[in-house]
Amino acid sequence: MEFDAIVIGLGAMGSAASYQFAKRGARILGIDRYAPPHKLGSTHGESRITRVACGEGLEYTPLALRSNVLWREIERESAANLLTQNGFVSIAGKKRASKAGNAEFLEVTIAAAKAAGIEYEILEGREFRKRFPAFNVKDEDVIYFDRVGGFLKPEACVETQLRLARHLGAEIRLNEQALSFEETGGDVRVKTSAGVYSAKTLIVCAGPWLPELIEPKLMPGLKVTRQIVCWFRVKDSARLEDFQPDRFPPFVWQVPAEQISYGFPALGGREEGVKISTEQYDVAVDPDHMERTVAAAEQAALYEEYVAPYFPGLDRACVRSDVCLYTSVPDSRFVIDRHPDHRRVIVASPCSGHGFKHSAAIGEALAQMALGEPHLDLSAFRFAARRP
Ligand SMILES: Cc1cc2nc3c(=O)[nH]c(=O)nc-3n(C[C@H](O)[C@H](O)[C@H](O)COP(=O)(O)OP(=O)(O)OC[C@H]3O[C@@H](n4cnc5c(N)ncnc54)[C@H](O)[C@@H]3O)c2cc1C
């Protein structure tokens, strides 16, 4: 049978795209080399920040707004709990780290909120500490706070969209690796570890394994980097309430260090800990040959530099940890575009550690693009639209 579309990779992007194709009645085949949601790519670790005002640029706002509508729609269709809008905080002082090279993250967040007409507050350190006592901000820090941000549960989002896609007739093949594709006259053929399939359109959402399927010249400087995430124990039960979602919104903090820090409220008890992390873009890895556990020395270094000075209520005991992968290009912008040499092939890589929140809308736009329907403007994310 010829499919309307084949989706390679069923993580954040591919699960969303498969669901959106299936919802439109398209004949869809989704293929993944593992069984998502899994812990080997970029879409695991309990939580992802969602923000409508994005410090990465104003071009992301329409994707975030549309995604929030879609997350709620998916929740209604599935009875799953995916999105919590308990607010978003961006903190910066004079001396500050850059998020993905952008030292103006706070200022761009404010500009994006203004442009989108989002209600927000700018708070001084003293006032912020009174309302959100777990954060040890300085009096002179500037703090942005809105109530439309929050967090998503990535594993549940992927699992739910794949379940809905199957229910709507999608064929989902797990533990099957796509090896290559070729465009023939009227279709695209995909060779996998188990067979050959053809479709009118191919969507490639292979995340950190993208370099195995597309030529490096299409995404110059593409890098896969190993990120660590740790959950630190709350020091005592009395302090746990300061880390609950109503008093501890997800945050991006441009701390006076090399990298930013970010974190989430406690989603369990004291012993389940509070997830705080940072980012690194320096050391590239091969997803098939890399260290998948977080060493005690890495946990201790994260605690000393990014946790202890800012969250006095958290203990040095790292109760859980994960390794996750960023797929980045030098300007940190997404790549969502038709392959320049194979017009039936669309590549979707929400690069650089900030793609999850937008994945519902990107999945929808991919299905619409392939089926010739109107869709959100993705021209900022073309191969040829890279920043100078
Ligand atoms: C530590 C960390 C924190 C983050 N925090 C945030 C955040 O707070 N907010 C936010 O919005 N974003 C965040 N992100 C970014 C976001 O999670 C990613 O942008 C997004 O999950 C990427 O999804 P993806 O579909 O591209 O990749 P993945 O979800 O990794 O999916 C790729 C899939 O392709 C499959 N695959 C690969 N090659 C093949 C092949 N040849 N054949 C078949 N299948 C294949 C893989 O098995 C995998 O399932 C974070 C990322 C990390 C790592």
The ligand as a MOL file (V3000), in Angstrom:
LIG
                    3D

  0  0  0     0  0            999 V3000
M  V30 BEGIN CTAB
M  V30 COUNTS 53 58 0 0 0
M  V30 BEGIN ATOM
M  V30 1 C 17.5900 18.2140 28.9640 0
M  V30 2 C 16.6270 18.8430 28.0070 0
M  V30 3 C 15.7770 19.8310 28.4490 0
M  V30 4 C 14.8890 20.4420 27.5850 0
M  V30 5 N 14.0180 21.3720 28.0600 0
M  V30 6 C 13.0750 21.8900 27.2540 0
M  V30 7 C 12.0750 22.7420 27.7990 0
M  V30 8 O 12.0510 23.0100 29.0150 0
M  V30 9 N 11.1370 23.2230 26.9500 0
M  V30 10 C 11.1160 22.9150 25.6230 0
M  V30 11 O 10.2330 23.3850 24.9130 0
M  V30 12 N 12.0620 22.0910 25.0820 0
M  V30 13 C 13.0180 21.5690 25.8670 0
M  V30 14 N 13.9460 20.7070 25.3690 0
M  V30 15 C 13.9810 20.4540 23.9180 0
M  V30 16 C 12.9460 19.4490 23.4740 0
M  V30 17 O 12.7720 18.4260 24.4220 0
M  V30 18 C 13.3750 18.9100 22.1100 0
M  V30 19 O 13.4790 20.0230 21.2090 0
M  V30 20 C 12.3760 17.9230 21.5270 0
M  V30 21 O 11.9870 16.9890 22.4910 0
M  V30 22 C 13.0090 17.2530 20.3150 0
M  V30 23 O 12.1050 16.3390 19.7620 0
M  V30 24 P 12.4520 15.4970 18.4550 0
M  V30 25 O 11.1760 14.8830 18.0110 0
M  V30 26 O 13.2250 16.3250 17.5020 0
M  V30 27 O 13.5070 14.3800 18.9440 0
M  V30 28 P 13.2240 13.0240 19.7360 0
M  V30 29 O 12.0730 13.2000 20.6550 0
M  V30 30 O 14.5170 12.5670 20.3000 0
M  V30 31 O 12.7410 12.0210 18.6270 0
M  V30 32 C 13.5510 11.4930 17.6330 0
M  V30 33 C 13.0640 10.0760 17.3890 0
M  V30 34 O 13.5920 9.5980 16.1670 0
M  V30 35 C 13.8590 8.2390 16.3160 0
M  V30 36 N 14.8120 7.8840 15.2570 0
M  V30 37 C 16.0310 8.4390 15.0490 0
M  V30 38 N 16.6110 7.9260 13.9610 0
M  V30 39 C 15.7430 7.0180 13.4490 0
M  V30 40 C 15.7870 6.1360 12.3330 0
M  V30 41 N 16.8390 6.0950 11.5120 0
M  V30 42 N 14.7150 5.3300 12.1250 0
M  V30 43 C 13.6410 5.3750 12.9430 0
M  V30 44 N 13.5580 6.1810 14.0180 0
M  V30 45 C 14.5910 6.9930 14.2650 0
M  V30 46 C 14.4060 8.1280 17.7230 0
M  V30 47 O 14.3290 6.8360 18.2550 0
M  V30 48 C 13.5070 9.1120 18.4670 0
M  V30 49 O 12.3940 8.4670 19.0480 0
M  V30 50 C 14.8540 20.0730 26.2070 0
M  V30 51 C 15.7130 19.0510 25.7490 0
M  V30 52 C 16.5810 18.4310 26.6380 0
M  V30 53 C 17.4780 17.3410 26.1490 0
M  V30 END ATOM
M  V30 BEGIN BOND
M  V30 1 1 1 2
M  V30 2 1 2 3
M  V30 3 2 2 52
M  V30 4 2 3 4
M  V30 5 1 4 5
M  V30 6 1 4 50
M  V30 7 2 5 6
M  V30 8 1 6 7
M  V30 9 1 6 13
M  V30 10 2 7 8
M  V30 11 1 7 9
M  V30 12 1 9 10
M  V30 13 2 10 11
M  V30 14 1 10 12
M  V30 15 2 12 13
M  V30 16 1 13 14
M  V30 17 1 14 15
M  V30 18 1 14 50
M  V30 19 1 15 16
M  V30 20 1 16 17
M  V30 21 1 16 18
M  V30 22 1 18 19
M  V30 23 1 18 20
M  V30 24 1 20 21
M  V30 25 1 20 22
M  V30 26 1 22 23
M  V30 27 1 23 24
M  V30 28 2 24 25
M  V30 29 1 24 26
M  V30 30 1 24 27
M  V30 31 1 27 28
M  V30 32 2 28 29
M  V30 33 1 28 30
M  V30 34 1 28 31
M  V30 35 1 31 32
M  V30 36 1 32 33
M  V30 37 1 33 34
M  V30 38 1 33 48
M  V30 39 1 34 35
M  V30 40 1 35 36
M  V30 41 1 35 46
M  V30 42 1 36 37
M  V30 43 1 36 45
M  V30 44 2 37 38
M  V30 45 1 38 39
M  V30 46 1 39 40
M  V30 47 2 39 45
M  V30 48 1 40 41
M  V30 49 2 40 42
M  V30 50 1 42 43
M  V30 51 2 43 44
M  V30 52 1 44 45
M  V30 53 1 46 47
M  V30 54 1 46 48
M  V30 55 1 48 49
M  V30 56 2 50 51
M  V30 57 1 51 52
M  V30 58 1 52 53
M  V30 END BOND
M  V30 END CTAB
M  END
